[in-house]
Amino acid sequence: MDEFFDEFLVTFVPVVVYWVYSAIYEILGFFNNYRLHSKTDEETENMVSKFDVVKGVIFQQVIQAATSFLFFQLIHDKSSRNTKYPSSFLRVAGQIFIAMVVVDAWQYVIHRCMHANNFLYRNFHSWHHRVVAPYAFAAQYNHPLDGFLTETLGGALAFFISGMSPRTSVFFFSFATIKGIDDHCGHLLPLNPFHLLFSNNTAFHDVHHQHSGTKCNFSQPFFVVWDKIFDTYVPYTISKREGGGYEAKIAKGSCQA
C-alpha cells in the first residue's frame, strides 16, 4: 500500500511545490533591488500574458500527471525494482546524482535540437521564449510537445536509469522543480544556496532567454558541463541597474548553434 501512496505523491507533490514556491517569488517580487527585470519588463517585453502562462503550465502538468500515472501502471511488476526503500544515504545520494546527470544530458540534447532546427524552434520551443523577461511560474511554460519531450520523458528516463524508488523520486522531482523555478525567477537574492552550489543559475539562464543568447547556455537544470564540452557556454557579467536591480549580459565570445 505504501508504494501506491508514494506513487501518488510523485505525481502531485511536485505540482504543489511548483505553485507554492512560485508564489513565494511573486511575493518577493516587490524587492526590486534584487530583480533582473522590472515588473514593467514582464508586462512589456514578454509576448504572452501571465494568464495564458498559467493555463499553459496547468495543461503541461496535467499531461505530466497522466504520464506518471500510466508509467507506474506499466511498472507495477516490481520484481526488478527494490520496493524496500534503500536505507543507505550513500545509495540514495548516488541515485539522485545519476538522475541529475541523466536529466541534464537529456535536456541539453533536446533543448539544443529545438534551437538548431528552425521548424522545431518556430513551432514548438518558441513558446518558452515568448517569456523574454522570465519570472517564477513561467518556468514550465512550454508547448505541450516540447514539455513532454524535454521534461516528462527526461524525468521518466532519470527515474528508470537511476533505479530510485518512488519515495526517493518524490524528493528528486520536487528538488528539480524548485531548481527550475529558481532558474527562471528573475531574482538575484543574496545567499541564495542555488547560486552558491550551481553555476547553472538564474543569471546563466536569463542570458539564454535574451534575444542575443538564444544560441548559447542550453544546459539545464543543474550543471553547465554540456555547454562547456560542446562549446556553447558563454560567460556573462552582472551589473547594477540604474534605479535598482541587476542586469545580466553576455561578457565575451559567441556561441554557434
PyRosetta script that sets phi, psi and omega in degrees:
from pyrosetta import init, pose_from_sequence

init()
pose = pose_from_sequence("MDEFFDEFLVTFVPVVVYWVYSAIYEILGFFNNYRLHSKTDEETENMVSKFDVVKGVIFQQVIQAATSFLFFQLIHDKSSRNTKYPSSFLRVAGQIFIAMVVVDAWQYVIHRCMHANNFLYRNFHSWHHRVVAPYAFAAQYNHPLDGFLTETLGGALAFFISGMSPRTSVFFFSFATIKGIDDHCGHLLPLNPFHLLFSNNTAFHDVHHQHSGTKCNFSQPFFVVWDKIFDTYVPYTISKREGGGYEAKIAKGSCQA")
pose.set_psi(1, -36.1)
pose.set_omega(1, -179.1)
pose.set_phi(2, -59.6)
pose.set_psi(2, -37.7)
pose.set_omega(2, -176.8)
pose.set_phi(3, -64.8)
pose.set_psi(3, -36.6)
pose.set_omega(3, 178.6)
pose.set_phi(4, -68.1)
pose.set_psi(4, -37.4)
pose.set_omega(4, 177.7)
pose.set_phi(5, -65.5)
pose.set_psi(5, -42.2)
pose.set_omega(5, 178.5)
pose.set_phi(6, -63.5)
pose.set_psi(6, -38.4)
pose.set_omega(6, 178.0)
pose.set_phi(7, -65.6)
pose.set_psi(7, -36.9)
pose.set_omega(7, 174.4)
pose.set_phi(8, -61.4)
pose.set_psi(8, -42.9)
pose.set_omega(8, 179.6)
pose.set_phi(9, -64.9)
pose.set_psi(9, -40.9)
pose.set_omega(9, 178.8)
pose.set_phi(10, -58.0)
pose.set_psi(10, -38.4)
pose.set_omega(10, -176.3)
pose.set_phi(11, -72.4)
pose.set_psi(11, -39.0)
pose.set_omega(11, -168.7)
pose.set_phi(12, -112.1)
pose.set_psi(12, -25.9)
pose.set_omega(12, -179.0)
pose.set_phi(13, -61.3)
pose.set_psi(13, -45.6)
pose.set_omega(13, 178.8)
pose.set_phi(14, -59.6)
pose.set_psi(14, -30.4)
pose.set_omega(14, 177.5)
pose.set_phi(15, -67.2)
pose.set_psi(15, -45.5)
pose.set_omega(15, 178.0)
pose.set_phi(16, -62.9)
pose.set_psi(16, -43.9)
pose.set_omega(16, 178.4)
pose.set_phi(17, -58.5)
pose.set_psi(17, -40.7)
pose.set_omega(17, -178.6)
pose.set_phi(18, -57.3)
pose.set_psi(18, -50.4)
pose.set_omega(18, -174.0)
pose.set_phi(19, -77.2)
pose.set_psi(19, -33.2)
pose.set_omega(19, 177.8)
pose.set_phi(20, -68.3)
pose.set_psi(20, -47.5)
pose.set_omega(20, -178.5)
pose.set_phi(21, -67.6)
pose.set_psi(21, -37.4)
pose.set_omega(21, 176.4)
pose.set_phi(22, -63.1)
pose.set_psi(22, -39.6)
pose.set_omega(22, 179.9)
pose.set_phi(23, -62.7)
pose.set_psi(23, -36.3)
pose.set_omega(23, 177.7)
pose.set_phi(24, -60.6)
pose.set_psi(24, -43.3)
pose.set_omega(24, 179.3)
pose.set_phi(25, -68.8)
pose.set_psi(25, -31.8)
pose.set_omega(25, 175.9)
pose.set_phi(26, -64.0)
pose.set_psi(26, -36.7)
pose.set_omega(26, 176.8)
pose.set_phi(27, -68.1)
pose.set_psi(27, -42.8)
pose.set_omega(27, 179.3)
pose.set_phi(28, -70.3)
pose.set_psi(28, -11.3)
pose.set_omega(28, -177.4)
pose.set_phi(29, -59.7)
pose.set_psi(29, -16.5)
pose.set_omega(29, 179.5)
pose.set_phi(30, -78.5)
pose.set_psi(30, -10.1)
pose.set_omega(30, 177.9)
pose.set_phi(31, -86.1)
pose.set_psi(31, 81.2)
pose.set_omega(31, -171.8)
pose.set_phi(32, -65.0)
pose.set_psi(32, -21.9)
pose.set_omega(32, -178.2)
pose.set_phi(33, -68.1)
pose.set_psi(33, -12.8)
pose.set_omega(33, -179.2)
pose.set_phi(34, -114.2)
pose.set_psi(34, 9.7)
pose.set_omega(34, -175.9)
pose.set_phi(35, -89.2)
pose.set_psi(35, 145.0)
pose.set_omega(35, 170.5)
pose.set_phi(36, -86.7)
pose.set_psi(36, -23.4)
pose.set_omega(36, 178.2)
pose.set_phi(37, -138.2)
pose.set_psi(37, 141.2)
pose.set_omega(37, 179.3)
pose.set_phi(38, -76.3)
pose.set_psi(38, 166.2)
pose.set_omega(38, 174.4)
pose.set_phi(39, -60.0)
pose.set_psi(39, -34.7)
pose.set_omega(39, 177.8)
pose.set_phi(40, -64.4)
pose.set_psi(40, -40.8)
pose.set_omega(40, 176.8)
pose.set_phi(41, -57.8)
pose.set_psi(41, -42.1)
pose.set_omega(41, -179.3)
pose.set_phi(42, -61.3)
pose.set_psi(42, -32.4)
pose.set_omega(42, -178.1)
pose.set_phi(43, -85.8)
pose.set_psi(43, -32.0)
pose.set_omega(43, -172.6)
pose.set_phi(44, -99.8)
pose.set_psi(44, -31.7)
pose.set_omega(44, -176.2)
pose.set_phi(45, -87.9)
pose.set_psi(45, -31.2)
pose.set_omega(45, -177.4)
pose.set_phi(46, -76.5)
pose.set_psi(46, 146.7)
pose.set_omega(46, -173.5)
pose.set_phi(47, -103.8)
pose.set_psi(47, 16.0)
pose.set_omega(47, 177.5)
pose.set_phi(48, -144.9)
pose.set_psi(48, 142.4)
pose.set_omega(48, -178.7)
pose.set_phi(49, -75.3)
pose.set_psi(49, 157.1)
pose.set_omega(49, 178.9)
pose.set_phi(50, -65.8)
pose.set_psi(50, -30.2)
pose.set_omega(50, 176.7)
pose.set_phi(51, -64.8)
pose.set_psi(51, -43.2)
pose.set_omega(51, 178.0)
pose.set_phi(52, -67.4)
pose.set_psi(52, -33.5)
pose.set_omega(52, 176.2)
pose.set_phi(53, -63.0)
pose.set_psi(53, -45.9)
pose.set_omega(53, 178.7)
pose.set_phi(54, -59.0)
pose.set_psi(54, -45.8)
pose.set_omega(54, 179.3)
pose.set_phi(55, -61.7)
pose.set_psi(55, -43.0)
pose.set_omega(55, -179.2)
pose.set_phi(56, -64.7)
pose.set_psi(56, -41.2)
pose.set_omega(56, 179.8)
pose.set_phi(57, -66.4)
pose.set_psi(57, -44.5)
pose.set_omega(57, 179.6)
pose.set_phi(58, -60.9)
pose.set_psi(58, -41.8)
pose.set_omega(58, 178.8)
pose.set_phi(59, -61.9)
pose.set_psi(59, -42.6)
pose.set_omega(59, 178.2)
pose.set_phi(60, -64.2)
pose.set_psi(60, -39.4)
pose.set_omega(60, -179.5)
pose.set_phi(61, -67.8)
pose.set_psi(61, -31.4)
pose.set_omega(61, 174.5)
pose.set_phi(62, -64.6)
pose.set_psi(62, -42.8)
pose.set_omega(62, 177.8)
pose.set_phi(63, -62.9)
pose.set_psi(63, -43.5)
pose.set_omega(63, 179.2)
pose.set_phi(64, -62.0)
pose.set_psi(64, -42.6)
pose.set_omega(64, -179.2)
pose.set_phi(65, -64.8)
pose.set_psi(65, -43.0)
pose.set_omega(65, 179.0)
pose.set_phi(66, -64.4)
pose.set_psi(66, -41.3)
pose.set_omega(66, 179.0)
pose.set_phi(67, -64.8)
pose.set_psi(67, -41.9)
pose.set_omega(67, 178.7)
pose.set_phi(68, -61.1)
pose.set_psi(68, -44.3)
pose.set_omega(68, 179.6)
pose.set_phi(69, -61.1)
pose.set_psi(69, -47.0)
pose.set_omega(69, 179.9)
pose.set_phi(70, -65.2)
pose.set_psi(70, -39.1)
pose.set_omega(70, -179.5)
pose.set_phi(71, -60.3)
pose.set_psi(71, -45.8)
pose.set_omega(71, -178.9)
pose.set_phi(72, -69.8)
pose.set_psi(72, -29.4)
pose.set_omega(72, 175.4)
pose.set_phi(73, -65.4)
pose.set_psi(73, -35.0)
pose.set_omega(73, -177.9)
pose.set_phi(74, -73.8)
pose.set_psi(74, -25.5)
pose.set_omega(74, -176.4)
pose.set_phi(75, -108.7)
pose.set_psi(75, 23.2)
pose.set_omega(75, -177.6)
pose.set_phi(76, -69.2)
pose.set_psi(76, -13.5)
pose.set_omega(76, 167.8)
pose.set_phi(77, -79.2)
pose.set_psi(77, 97.2)
pose.set_omega(77, -171.7)
pose.set_phi(78, -88.0)
pose.set_psi(78, 19.3)
pose.set_omega(78, -176.7)
pose.set_phi(79, -60.4)
pose.set_psi(79, -28.1)
pose.set_omega(79, -178.2)
pose.set_phi(80, -100.2)
pose.set_psi(80, -1.1)
pose.set_omega(80, -179.0)
pose.set_phi(81, -124.1)
pose.set_psi(81, 132.9)
pose.set_omega(81, -175.9)
pose.set_phi(82, -71.5)
pose.set_psi(82, 113.2)
pose.set_omega(82, 177.8)
pose.set_phi(83, -88.8)
pose.set_psi(83, -11.3)
pose.set_omega(83, 171.2)
pose.set_phi(84, -83.1)
pose.set_psi(84, 100.4)
pose.set_omega(84, -168.3)
pose.set_phi(85, -55.6)
pose.set_psi(85, 130.1)
pose.set_omega(85, -173.8)
pose.set_phi(86, -60.2)
pose.set_psi(86, 134.0)
pose.set_omega(86, -178.9)
pose.set_phi(87, -92.6)
pose.set_psi(87, -14.1)
pose.set_omega(87, -177.1)
pose.set_phi(88, -76.7)
pose.set_psi(88, 123.2)
pose.set_omega(88, 177.6)
pose.set_phi(89, -61.2)
pose.set_psi(89, -40.4)
pose.set_omega(89, -178.7)
pose.set_phi(90, -64.6)
pose.set_psi(90, -37.8)
pose.set_omega(90, 178.8)
pose.set_phi(91, -65.1)
pose.set_psi(91, -46.1)
pose.set_omega(91, 178.8)
pose.set_phi(92, -62.8)
pose.set_psi(92, -43.8)
pose.set_omega(92, 179.0)
pose.set_phi(93, -61.1)
pose.set_psi(93, -40.4)
pose.set_omega(93, 178.3)
pose.set_phi(94, -64.7)
pose.set_psi(94, -40.9)
pose.set_omega(94, 177.9)
pose.set_phi(95, -63.9)
pose.set_psi(95, -41.0)
pose.set_omega(95, 179.4)
pose.set_phi(96, -66.5)
pose.set_psi(96, -40.2)
pose.set_omega(96, 178.2)
pose.set_phi(97, -63.9)
pose.set_psi(97, -43.3)
pose.set_omega(97, 177.3)
pose.set_phi(98, -60.3)
pose.set_psi(98, -42.1)
pose.set_omega(98, 178.9)
pose.set_phi(99, -62.2)
pose.set_psi(99, -40.0)
pose.set_omega(99, 178.0)
pose.set_phi(100, -61.7)
pose.set_psi(100, -44.0)
pose.set_omega(100, -179.8)
pose.set_phi(101, -63.9)
pose.set_psi(101, -43.6)
pose.set_omega(101, -179.4)
pose.set_phi(102, -63.4)
pose.set_psi(102, -46.9)
pose.set_omega(102, 179.6)
pose.set_phi(103, -60.3)
pose.set_psi(103, -45.0)
pose.set_omega(103, -179.5)
pose.set_phi(104, -61.9)
pose.set_psi(104, -46.0)
pose.set_omega(104, -178.6)
pose.set_phi(105, -64.0)
pose.set_psi(105, -46.0)
pose.set_omega(105, -179.2)
pose.set_phi(106, -63.1)
pose.set_psi(106, -47.9)
pose.set_omega(106, -176.4)
pose.set_phi(107, -68.8)
pose.set_psi(107, -33.1)
pose.set_omega(107, 176.8)
pose.set_phi(108, -62.3)
pose.set_psi(108, -47.1)
pose.set_omega(108, -177.7)
pose.set_phi(109, -62.6)
pose.set_psi(109, -51.1)
pose.set_omega(109, -178.3)
pose.set_phi(110, -65.4)
pose.set_psi(110, -43.0)
pose.set_omega(110, -178.8)
pose.set_phi(111, -61.8)
pose.set_psi(111, -45.6)
pose.set_omega(111, -179.1)
pose.set_phi(112, -68.1)
pose.set_psi(112, -38.7)
pose.set_omega(112, 176.1)
pose.set_phi(113, -60.4)
pose.set_psi(113, -38.6)
pose.set_omega(113, -179.8)
pose.set_phi(114, -64.2)
pose.set_psi(114, -29.1)
pose.set_omega(114, 178.0)
pose.set_phi(115, -86.5)
pose.set_psi(115, -33.0)
pose.set_omega(115, -175.1)
pose.set_phi(116, -74.7)
pose.set_psi(116, -30.4)
pose.set_omega(116, -178.0)
pose.set_phi(117, -98.8)
pose.set_psi(117, 118.7)
pose.set_omega(117, -175.7)
pose.set_phi(118, -61.1)
pose.set_psi(118, -37.5)
pose.set_omega(118, 180.0)
pose.set_phi(119, -65.2)
pose.set_psi(119, -46.7)
pose.set_omega(119, -179.3)
pose.set_phi(120, -64.3)
pose.set_psi(120, -40.8)
pose.set_omega(120, -179.1)
pose.set_phi(121, -67.5)
pose.set_psi(121, -48.3)
pose.set_omega(121, -174.7)
pose.set_phi(122, -64.2)
pose.set_psi(122, -40.0)
pose.set_omega(122, -173.3)
pose.set_phi(123, -92.6)
pose.set_psi(123, -20.3)
pose.set_omega(123, -174.4)
pose.set_phi(124, -127.6)
pose.set_psi(124, -64.9)
pose.set_omega(124, -169.9)
pose.set_phi(125, -72.1)
pose.set_psi(125, -21.8)
pose.set_omega(125, 179.6)
pose.set_phi(126, -60.2)
pose.set_psi(126, -22.3)
pose.set_omega(126, 176.1)
pose.set_phi(127, -56.4)
pose.set_psi(127, -48.3)
pose.set_omega(127, -177.8)
pose.set_phi(128, -63.7)
pose.set_psi(128, -33.5)
pose.set_omega(128, -177.4)
pose.set_phi(129, -87.3)
pose.set_psi(129, 6.8)
pose.set_omega(129, 166.9)
pose.set_phi(130, -66.7)
pose.set_psi(130, -21.1)
pose.set_omega(130, 177.1)
pose.set_phi(131, -93.6)
pose.set_psi(131, 91.3)
pose.set_omega(131, -178.7)
pose.set_phi(132, -79.9)
pose.set_psi(132, -34.6)
pose.set_omega(132, 176.2)
pose.set_phi(133, -108.1)
pose.set_psi(133, 90.3)
pose.set_omega(133, -170.9)
pose.set_phi(134, -63.4)
pose.set_psi(134, 151.3)
pose.set_omega(134, 172.1)
pose.set_phi(135, -143.2)
pose.set_psi(135, 166.2)
pose.set_omega(135, -163.2)
pose.set_phi(136, -54.5)
pose.set_psi(136, -55.2)
pose.set_omega(136, -170.7)
pose.set_phi(137, -80.9)
pose.set_psi(137, 6.3)
pose.set_omega(137, 171.9)
pose.set_phi(138, -91.7)
pose.set_psi(138, 2.5)
pose.set_omega(138, -175.1)
pose.set_phi(139, -56.7)
pose.set_psi(139, -40.0)
pose.set_omega(139, -177.2)
pose.set_phi(140, -105.0)
pose.set_psi(140, 23.4)
pose.set_omega(140, 175.7)
pose.set_phi(141, -82.6)
pose.set_psi(141, 109.4)
pose.set_omega(141, -178.7)
pose.set_phi(142, -143.9)
pose.set_psi(142, 163.3)
pose.set_omega(142, 163.9)
pose.set_phi(143, -61.4)
pose.set_psi(143, 140.6)
pose.set_omega(143, -177.0)
pose.set_phi(144, -53.2)
pose.set_psi(144, -39.6)
pose.set_omega(144, 179.5)
pose.set_phi(145, -68.7)
pose.set_psi(145, -40.8)
pose.set_omega(145, 177.4)
pose.set_phi(146, -61.3)
pose.set_psi(146, -46.7)
pose.set_omega(146, 179.6)
pose.set_phi(147, -62.9)
pose.set_psi(147, -39.0)
pose.set_omega(147, 179.8)
pose.set_phi(148, -66.0)
pose.set_psi(148, -46.2)
pose.set_omega(148, -178.2)
pose.set_phi(149, -67.7)
pose.set_psi(149, -45.1)
pose.set_omega(149, -172.2)
pose.set_phi(150, -78.2)
pose.set_psi(150, -50.6)
pose.set_omega(150, -170.7)
pose.set_phi(151, -99.2)
pose.set_psi(151, -48.7)
pose.set_omega(151, -175.6)
pose.set_phi(152, -67.2)
pose.set_psi(152, -50.4)
pose.set_omega(152, 178.6)
pose.set_phi(153, -66.5)
pose.set_psi(153, -38.3)
pose.set_omega(153, 177.5)
pose.set_phi(154, -60.5)
pose.set_psi(154, -40.9)
pose.set_omega(154, 177.9)
pose.set_phi(155, -66.5)
pose.set_psi(155, -41.5)
pose.set_omega(155, 178.7)
pose.set_phi(156, -62.8)
pose.set_psi(156, -42.4)
pose.set_omega(156, 178.1)
pose.set_phi(157, -62.9)
pose.set_psi(157, -42.7)
pose.set_omega(157, -180.0)
pose.set_phi(158, -62.2)
pose.set_psi(158, -41.9)
pose.set_omega(158, 178.7)
pose.set_phi(159, -62.3)
pose.set_psi(159, -46.5)
pose.set_omega(159, -175.7)
pose.set_phi(160, -69.9)
pose.set_psi(160, -47.1)
pose.set_omega(160, -175.2)
pose.set_phi(161, -70.6)
pose.set_psi(161, -38.8)
pose.set_omega(161, -177.5)
pose.set_phi(162, -71.7)
pose.set_psi(162, -24.0)
pose.set_omega(162, -177.9)
pose.set_phi(163, 75.3)
pose.set_psi(163, 15.0)
pose.set_omega(163, -178.5)
pose.set_phi(164, -69.6)
pose.set_psi(164, 155.5)
pose.set_omega(164, 176.1)
pose.set_phi(165, -81.0)
pose.set_psi(165, 161.8)
pose.set_omega(165, 174.9)
pose.set_phi(166, -54.4)
pose.set_psi(166, -37.8)
pose.set_omega(166, -178.6)
pose.set_phi(167, -64.8)
pose.set_psi(167, -42.8)
pose.set_omega(167, 177.2)
pose.set_phi(168, -64.1)
pose.set_psi(168, -37.9)
pose.set_omega(168, -176.8)
pose.set_phi(169, -68.7)
pose.set_psi(169, -24.3)
pose.set_omega(169, 174.0)
pose.set_phi(170, -58.0)
pose.set_psi(170, -46.0)
pose.set_omega(170, -179.5)
pose.set_phi(171, -70.1)
pose.set_psi(171, -41.8)
pose.set_omega(171, -178.3)
pose.set_phi(172, -63.7)
pose.set_psi(172, -49.8)
pose.set_omega(172, -176.9)
pose.set_phi(173, -69.3)
pose.set_psi(173, -31.0)
pose.set_omega(173, 174.5)
pose.set_phi(174, -67.5)
pose.set_psi(174, -42.0)
pose.set_omega(174, 177.4)
pose.set_phi(175, -63.4)
pose.set_psi(175, -44.1)
pose.set_omega(175, 178.7)
pose.set_phi(176, -63.2)
pose.set_psi(176, -36.5)
pose.set_omega(176, 177.8)
pose.set_phi(177, -64.3)
pose.set_psi(177, -46.7)
pose.set_omega(177, 178.6)
pose.set_phi(178, -61.6)
pose.set_psi(178, -41.8)
pose.set_omega(178, -179.6)
pose.set_phi(179, -64.1)
pose.set_psi(179, -42.0)
pose.set_omega(179, 178.3)
pose.set_phi(180, -63.2)
pose.set_psi(180, -39.9)
pose.set_omega(180, 176.8)
pose.set_phi(181, -64.0)
pose.set_psi(181, -43.6)
pose.set_omega(181, -178.7)
pose.set_phi(182, -62.0)
pose.set_psi(182, -35.8)
pose.set_omega(182, 179.1)
pose.set_phi(183, -65.7)
pose.set_psi(183, -26.0)
pose.set_omega(183, -177.4)
pose.set_phi(184, -106.5)
pose.set_psi(184, 2.4)
pose.set_omega(184, -169.0)
pose.set_phi(185, -70.8)
pose.set_psi(185, -22.8)
pose.set_omega(185, 179.0)
pose.set_phi(186, 75.2)
pose.set_psi(186, 17.9)
pose.set_omega(186, -180.0)
pose.set_phi(187, -125.1)
pose.set_psi(187, 136.9)
pose.set_omega(187, 173.0)
pose.set_phi(188, -107.6)
pose.set_psi(188, 74.6)
pose.set_omega(188, -178.0)
pose.set_phi(189, -74.3)
pose.set_psi(189, 139.1)
pose.set_omega(189, 179.1)
pose.set_phi(190, -63.7)
pose.set_psi(190, 142.7)
pose.set_omega(190, 178.3)
pose.set_phi(191, 61.1)
pose.set_psi(191, 24.6)
pose.set_omega(191, 174.2)
pose.set_phi(192, -63.1)
pose.set_psi(192, 118.5)
pose.set_omega(192, -175.4)
pose.set_phi(193, -61.4)
pose.set_psi(193, -30.8)
pose.set_omega(193, 178.0)
pose.set_phi(194, -65.5)
pose.set_psi(194, -34.8)
pose.set_omega(194, 179.0)
pose.set_phi(195, -73.5)
pose.set_psi(195, -26.9)
pose.set_omega(195, 178.8)
pose.set_phi(196, -79.7)
pose.set_psi(196, -32.0)
pose.set_omega(196, -174.1)
pose.set_phi(197, -95.9)
pose.set_psi(197, -28.0)
pose.set_omega(197, -172.3)
pose.set_phi(198, -125.0)
pose.set_psi(198, 134.4)
pose.set_omega(198, 171.0)
pose.set_phi(199, -74.1)
pose.set_psi(199, -25.8)
pose.set_omega(199, 175.3)
pose.set_phi(200, -82.7)
pose.set_psi(200, 97.4)
pose.set_omega(200, -171.3)
pose.set_phi(201, -138.5)
pose.set_psi(201, -166.0)
pose.set_omega(201, -174.3)
pose.set_phi(202, -59.1)
pose.set_psi(202, -47.5)
pose.set_omega(202, -178.5)
pose.set_phi(203, -68.0)
pose.set_psi(203, -40.1)
pose.set_omega(203, 178.4)
pose.set_phi(204, -57.0)
pose.set_psi(204, -46.9)
pose.set_omega(204, -177.0)
pose.set_phi(205, -78.9)
pose.set_psi(205, -27.9)
pose.set_omega(205, 176.6)
pose.set_phi(206, -61.8)
pose.set_psi(206, -39.2)
pose.set_omega(206, 177.3)
pose.set_phi(207, -58.7)
pose.set_psi(207, -41.0)
pose.set_omega(207, -179.5)
pose.set_phi(208, -64.1)
pose.set_psi(208, -32.2)
pose.set_omega(208, -179.2)
pose.set_phi(209, -77.5)
pose.set_psi(209, -15.7)
pose.set_omega(209, 177.8)
pose.set_phi(210, -73.0)
pose.set_psi(210, 152.7)
pose.set_omega(210, -177.4)
pose.set_phi(211, -59.1)
pose.set_psi(211, -31.5)
pose.set_omega(211, -178.2)
pose.set_phi(212, -83.2)
pose.set_psi(212, -6.1)
pose.set_omega(212, -173.8)
pose.set_phi(213, -117.9)
pose.set_psi(213, 12.7)
pose.set_omega(213, -174.3)
pose.set_phi(214, -74.1)
pose.set_psi(214, -6.7)
pose.set_omega(214, 177.9)
pose.set_phi(215, -111.4)
pose.set_psi(215, 22.4)
pose.set_omega(215, 178.5)
pose.set_phi(216, -149.8)
pose.set_psi(216, 169.5)
pose.set_omega(216, 177.3)
pose.set_phi(217, 53.0)
pose.set_psi(217, 56.3)
pose.set_omega(217, -179.0)
pose.set_phi(218, -81.3)
pose.set_psi(218, -20.2)
pose.set_omega(218, -172.5)
pose.set_phi(219, -59.9)
pose.set_psi(219, 141.6)
pose.set_omega(219, 176.4)
pose.set_phi(220, -167.2)
pose.set_psi(220, 152.0)
pose.set_omega(220, -4.3)
pose.set_phi(221, -101.0)
pose.set_psi(221, -2.1)
pose.set_omega(221, -169.1)
pose.set_phi(222, -107.4)
pose.set_psi(222, -56.9)
pose.set_omega(222, -170.3)
pose.set_phi(223, -115.0)
pose.set_psi(223, 172.0)
pose.set_omega(223, 177.5)
pose.set_phi(224, -113.9)
pose.set_psi(224, 10.9)
pose.set_omega(224, -170.8)
pose.set_phi(225, -61.4)
pose.set_psi(225, -39.0)
pose.set_omega(225, -176.7)
pose.set_phi(226, -68.6)
pose.set_psi(226, -36.9)
pose.set_omega(226, 175.0)
pose.set_phi(227, -61.6)
pose.set_psi(227, -40.0)
pose.set_omega(227, -179.0)
pose.set_phi(228, -71.4)
pose.set_psi(228, -37.4)
pose.set_omega(228, 178.8)
pose.set_phi(229, -66.0)
pose.set_psi(229, -41.9)
pose.set_omega(229, -174.6)
pose.set_phi(230, -101.6)
pose.set_psi(230, 15.2)
pose.set_omega(230, 171.0)
pose.set_phi(231, 60.3)
pose.set_psi(231, 39.4)
pose.set_omega(231, 173.7)
pose.set_phi(232, -114.4)
pose.set_psi(232, 10.4)
pose.set_omega(232, 178.2)
pose.set_phi(233, -88.7)
pose.set_psi(233, 133.8)
pose.set_omega(233, 170.4)
pose.set_phi(234, -128.3)
pose.set_psi(234, 138.0)
pose.set_omega(234, 176.6)
pose.set_phi(235, -72.4)
pose.set_psi(235, 166.4)
pose.set_omega(235, -178.5)
pose.set_phi(236, -143.0)
pose.set_psi(236, 161.5)
pose.set_omega(236, 176.2)
pose.set_phi(237, -116.1)
pose.set_psi(237, 152.9)
pose.set_omega(237, 176.4)
pose.set_phi(238, -121.0)
pose.set_psi(238, 124.5)
pose.set_omega(238, -178.9)
pose.set_phi(239, -129.3)
pose.set_psi(239, 157.6)
pose.set_omega(239, 176.6)
pose.set_phi(240, -72.3)
pose.set_psi(240, 137.6)
pose.set_omega(240, 178.7)
pose.set_phi(241, -95.7)
pose.set_psi(241, 138.8)
pose.set_omega(241, 177.1)
pose.set_phi(242, -62.8)
pose.set_psi(242, 132.3)
pose.set_omega(242, -178.3)
pose.set_phi(243, 92.1)
pose.set_psi(243, -0.1)
pose.set_omega(243, 176.8)
pose.set_phi(244, 110.0)
pose.set_psi(244, 148.8)
pose.set_omega(244, 179.4)
pose.set_phi(245, 94.9)
pose.set_psi(245, -174.9)
pose.set_omega(245, -177.0)
pose.set_phi(246, -126.6)
pose.set_psi(246, 167.7)
pose.set_omega(246, 176.0)
pose.set_phi(247, -140.8)
pose.set_psi(247, 130.4)
pose.set_omega(247, 177.3)
pose.set_phi(248, -104.7)
pose.set_psi(248, 131.5)
pose.set_omega(248, -179.7)
pose.set_phi(249, -138.0)
pose.set_psi(249, 149.8)
pose.set_omega(249, 173.8)
pose.set_phi(250, -60.5)
pose.set_psi(250, 130.2)
pose.set_omega(250, -174.1)
pose.set_phi(251, -85.1)
pose.set_psi(251, -45.4)
pose.set_omega(251, -176.9)
pose.set_phi(252, -165.5)
pose.set_psi(252, 168.1)
pose.set_omega(252, 177.6)
pose.set_phi(253, 79.8)
pose.set_psi(253, 177.0)
pose.set_omega(253, 177.9)
pose.set_phi(254, -142.2)
pose.set_psi(254, 163.8)
pose.set_omega(254, 179.8)
pose.set_phi(255, -126.8)
pose.set_psi(255, 142.1)
pose.set_omega(255, -178.3)
pose.set_phi(256, -111.7)
pose.set_psi(256, 133.5)
pose.set_omega(256, 178.1)
pose.set_phi(257, -73.7)
pose.dump_pdb("model.pdb")
